[in-house]
Amino acid sequence: MVGPSVNDLSHSYIIQQKAIVNKLSFIFKDDKDELIGVLSRKDLLRFAISNAAPEKTPVAMIMTRMPNIVTITPAETILTAGTLLGRHEVDTLPVVDPQEPKKVIGKITKTRLMNYFIQAGNDSDNTHF
């Protein structure tokens, strides 16, 4: 998600948007188009159990910030992406430019990865699934 400043977005706004578009996470960039944070389902759950005021809490207070974000580059393999998603227990990996590691050029999600494996299984001649 790129749009309003991360400091202007409330927790309840993000929950409403997540419910509407059913996304697993949001990737936030600054004015220089550099990765500054990811708001995940896990971040929202942690916040929900904290009993803080969602209508007054900026997203910037609860999102995962750089350098604690796991990223991947386009040259990495699907297996590496799956390994990183599992090892770090995240739903999304921002795909970054290898020359500019804060420049997001895409994302890979658990859902996309699962769909890839299902399609590969369906496309194969292997009937042992």
Disulfide bonds with the S-S distance in Angstrom:
none
